[in-house]
Amino acid sequence: MLAINNLTLLSGRFLMGVYFILPGISKIVDFEGTSGYMANHGVPLVSLLLVITIILQLALGLFMIVGFQTKLTAFLLAGMVLVISIFMHNFWSMEDGINKTHETQNFFKNMGIMAGLLMISSLGGGQLSIDSRNASQS
């Protein structure tokens, strides 16, 4: 693989990982506020699902950055983004207005992130990843 491809995969993995880690941290810092936001969107079992979401965002975000089980990590994150988008950015059930516009933008932004994750799940982490190092030691 060309060096530029490996650098772009590393950069993309880093940015994608940070995209999940920072919100995971903010959910810890504002657990009550996030719980309320989720409850307002009709999410069931908020306390349990919020803890699971935080763990997944932090762990899988870190896995993405270092390139550990990259294909599986990206696929799991893509699924999480889809579920979150359906529950939290359900613009189709809102009346026209600023909130609907905002949730529509968030939904389609998340679909773009999901697309990137699906591409990473196909390409893998590249040579600058733990996966590549583990493969070369086998």
N, C-alpha and C positions, 0 to 999 in steps of 0.2 A: 504494500500500500504506500502511496506517495506520502512524503513527510507532511505536506500541506493538509492532506486528508486526516492524518493522525492528529495534527494540531487543531484542526477545526472540530474533530470529534471530541478532543480533550476540552476545548473551549466550550463547546455545546453542552457536554456533560457537566462541566463546572457550573455554567449558568443555569442549567436545568436543576441541578442539585440545590443550588442556592435558592432557586425559585420555590422549592419545597421546604427547605430548612428554615428560612426566615419566617414564613407564615406559621410553621410549627412552633417556633419560639414565641411568636406573638400570641398564639392561642394559649400558651402556658401563662404568659404575662396577663392576658385578659380572658381568663377561663370563663368567668361569669358573663362577661359581655358576649363572648362567642357562643356560650350556651344559650343565652337569650335570643341571639340572632338565629341560631339553628332552630330553636323552639318556634320562633315566629314564622319559620318556613315549613313548619309541620314535620320536622325530622323526628322520628321516633327514637326512644332510648338515648336521648341527647348525651347524658353523662358518659355512658359507655362508648358511644360512637365517637364522641369528641376525643376521649383518651386514645382510642384506636387510631383515629386520624392523626393525632399528634405523634404517636409512636411511628406510624407509617411514614409521615412526612420527614421526621428526623432521621430515621434509620435508612429508608430508601433514598432520601436525598443524599446522605453520606455515601451510600453504596454507589449512587450514580456518579458522584464526584470522583471516587477512587476507581471506578470501573470494576466493581465486584458483582458478578452475576448480572452483568449489564443488560442482557436481553430480557431476562426475567424481570429485573427491577423496572425497566422501562415499560414492559407490558403491564405490570401491576400498577404502576403509577398512572398509566393511560386509563386503566379501568377505574381507578380512584377518581381521576379527573372527570370521567364521564358520569359517575354516580353523583359526585359533588355538584356538577353542572346541572344535572336533572333536578336535584333537590333545591339547590341554593340559588340558581339563576333561571328560574322557571318563568321567563318573560311571557310565554304564551298564555299564562293564566292571569295576567295583569291588564289593567286598563291603561289606555294610552297616557303617556306622560313621562316625566323625567326618570322615574323609577324604572319604567318599562324599557326606556332607552338605555339606561345604565345596565340593567340586567341582560339585555340583548347583547350589548357590547361585551360584557363579562362572559356570557355563554360562548360567543363566537371566538373570543380570545382564547378561552379554554379549549375549544375545538382545534385551534391552531397549535396549542401546546400539546394536545393529545396527538395530533398529526406528527409533530416532532418526536414525541415519545415512541410512536409506532415505527417511525423510521429508525430510531436508535435500536428498537427491539429487533429490527431486521439486520441492521449493520453491525451491531455489537459495539464494544467500547474502543476498538482500534488497538494499535500496538502500545499505546501509552496508558495501559490499564492493568489492573490486577489480573483480570481474565487472561490477557495476553501473556503475562508473566507465568501464571499457573499453567497455561497451555504449553509454553516452551519448556517447562520443567517436567512435563509428563513424558 
